[in-house]
Amino acid sequence: MRIPEFLAEHHVAYETLLHPPAFSAQKRAKYLHVPGKQVVKAVLLHTPGGYILAVLPATLHIDTLALAPFLSGPITLASEEQIAKIFDDCEWGVVEPFGSLYGVPTILEASIDPESQIVFESHTHGAAVRMRCRDFETLERPRRLQFATV
C-alpha cells in the first residue's frame, strides 16, 4: 500500500512533496530546502532475530554497536537485494519508514521530537511525505531507542 493512501485511510494530515530524484536523505533535504534534521531516513537492518527498520534523522548515522544489546546481537545493513525483496512495490533502493506495512518492526531514534514535522521518502526517489512525528508514532508504534551518532 502506498503511504499517501495509508495516511488518508487513517485520516492523518500529511503533505506530498515532489522533487528531483534524490538518492540520499541529505540530497532530499537540499532539494526540498528543509533542515537535514527534519528529514528522516529509514534503514533496513539485519539482526539475529530477522529484519528491523531504523528511522533516524538524515544528519545522523546508526551506531550498530550501541544498538546491538537491544536487538540481541550483531547488526548489519541489509543488502540492496534484501531491500528490494522486502520493499518490492517501491523503486529500487527506496526504504519507506512504515515497516509495519511490510511485516518489519520499526525503531525510532529517541532524539526526534514527537511534536516535530518529519519528511521522508515515499515509494519513489522523487516523492516525499511531510507529517507530524507524533502521527507517525501513533500509526507505526515504533520502539524509541537511542542508537544514532553524528
C-alpha positions as CSV (number, residue, x, y, z in Angstrom):
1,M,0.0,0.0,0.0
2,R,1.3,3.5,-0.9
3,I,1.9,5.7,2.1
4,P,-0.4,8.6,1.0
5,E,-3.3,6.1,0.7
6,F,-2.4,4.6,4.0
7,L,-2.3,8.0,5.7
8,A,-5.6,9.2,4.0
9,E,-7.3,5.9,5.1
10,H,-6.3,6.7,8.7
11,H,-7.3,10.3,8.4
12,V,-3.8,11.6,9.2
13,A,-2.7,15.0,7.9
14,Y,0.2,14.9,5.6
15,E,1.7,16.7,2.6
16,T,3.2,15.1,-0.5
17,L,6.3,16.9,-1.7
18,L,7.6,16.2,-5.3
19,H,11.3,16.9,-6.0
20,P,14.0,15.8,-8.5
21,P,15.1,12.2,-7.9
22,A,17.2,12.1,-4.6
23,F,19.1,9.0,-3.7
24,S,20.0,10.1,-0.2
25,A,18.1,11.8,2.6
26,Q,20.6,14.7,2.7
27,K,20.1,15.3,-1.0
28,R,16.3,15.2,-0.4
29,A,16.7,17.9,2.3
30,K,18.7,20.0,-0.1
31,Y,16.1,19.7,-2.9
32,L,13.2,20.4,-0.5
33,H,15.0,23.3,1.3
34,V,14.4,21.8,4.7
35,P,16.9,21.2,7.5
36,G,18.6,17.8,7.4
37,K,17.5,17.0,10.9
38,Q,13.8,17.3,9.8
39,V,14.3,14.7,7.0
40,V,14.4,11.2,8.3
41,K,15.8,8.2,6.6
42,A,14.7,4.6,7.0
43,V,17.5,1.9,7.1
44,L,16.8,-1.8,6.8
45,L,19.0,-3.7,9.3
46,H,19.6,-7.4,9.6
47,T,19.7,-8.8,13.2
48,P,19.9,-12.3,14.7
49,G,16.1,-12.2,15.0
50,G,15.4,-11.0,11.5
51,Y,15.0,-7.6,9.8
52,I,14.3,-4.4,11.6
53,L,13.7,-0.9,10.3
54,A,15.6,2.0,11.9
55,V,14.3,5.5,11.4
56,L,16.6,8.4,12.2
57,P,17.5,12.0,11.2
58,A,19.3,12.3,7.8
59,T,22.1,14.1,9.7
60,L,23.0,11.1,11.9
61,H,24.4,7.6,11.5
62,I,23.4,4.3,13.1
63,D,25.7,3.2,15.9
64,T,25.4,-0.6,15.4
65,L,27.5,-1.3,18.5
66,A,25.1,0.8,20.7
67,L,22.1,-0.9,19.1
68,A,23.3,-4.5,19.3
69,P,22.5,-5.1,23.0
70,F,18.8,-4.0,22.4
71,L,18.5,-6.3,19.4
72,S,20.2,-9.5,20.8
73,G,23.4,-9.5,18.8
74,P,25.4,-8.2,15.9
75,I,23.6,-5.9,13.4
76,T,24.4,-5.4,9.7
77,L,23.0,-3.2,7.0
78,A,20.7,-5.1,4.6
79,S,21.9,-5.6,1.1
80,E,20.3,-3.9,-1.9
81,E,18.8,-7.2,-2.9
82,Q,17.3,-7.8,0.6
83,I,15.9,-4.2,0.5
84,A,14.4,-4.8,-3.0
85,K,12.8,-8.1,-1.8
86,I,11.1,-6.5,1.2
87,F,10.1,-3.2,-0.4
88,D,9.1,-4.8,-3.7
89,D,6.4,-2.2,-4.5
90,C,8.9,0.7,-4.4
91,E,11.6,1.9,-6.7
92,W,14.9,0.1,-6.4
93,G,16.7,1.3,-3.2
94,V,13.7,3.0,-1.6
95,V,13.1,2.2,2.0
96,E,9.9,3.6,3.4
97,P,9.6,4.2,7.2
98,F,6.4,2.3,7.8
99,G,7.9,-1.2,8.4
100,S,4.5,-2.4,9.7
101,L,3.3,-2.3,6.1
102,Y,6.0,-4.8,5.2
103,G,5.9,-7.0,8.2
104,V,9.1,-5.5,9.7
105,P,9.3,-4.0,13.2
106,T,10.4,-0.4,13.4
107,I,12.6,1.5,15.8
108,L,12.8,5.3,16.0
109,E,15.7,7.4,17.1
110,A,14.9,8.8,20.6
111,S,16.2,12.2,19.8
112,I,13.4,13.0,17.3
113,D,11.0,15.4,18.9
114,P,7.5,13.9,18.8
115,E,6.0,17.3,18.0
116,S,8.3,18.0,15.1
117,Q,7.5,17.7,11.4
118,I,9.3,14.8,9.7
119,V,9.9,14.4,5.9
120,F,10.7,11.0,4.4
121,E,11.0,9.2,1.1
122,S,7.8,7.8,-0.3
123,H,7.7,4.9,-2.8
124,T,9.9,6.7,-5.4
125,H,13.1,8.7,-5.2
126,G,11.2,11.8,-6.5
127,A,8.4,12.0,-3.8
128,A,8.5,12.7,-0.1
129,V,5.9,13.0,2.6
130,R,5.8,15.5,5.4
131,M,3.8,14.8,8.6
132,R,4.0,15.1,12.4
133,C,6.2,12.7,14.1
134,R,3.5,12.1,16.7
135,D,1.1,10.9,14.0
136,F,3.9,8.6,12.6
137,E,4.3,7.1,16.0
138,T,0.5,6.7,16.5
139,L,0.3,4.7,13.3
140,E,3.6,2.8,13.3
141,R,4.1,2.2,17.1
142,P,7.9,2.2,16.7
143,R,10.1,1.3,19.7
144,R,12.1,4.5,20.7
145,L,15.8,3.8,21.2
146,Q,18.9,6.0,21.3
147,F,21.1,4.5,18.5
148,A,22.3,7.4,16.4
149,T,25.6,9.2,16.3
150,V,27.0,12.2,14.4
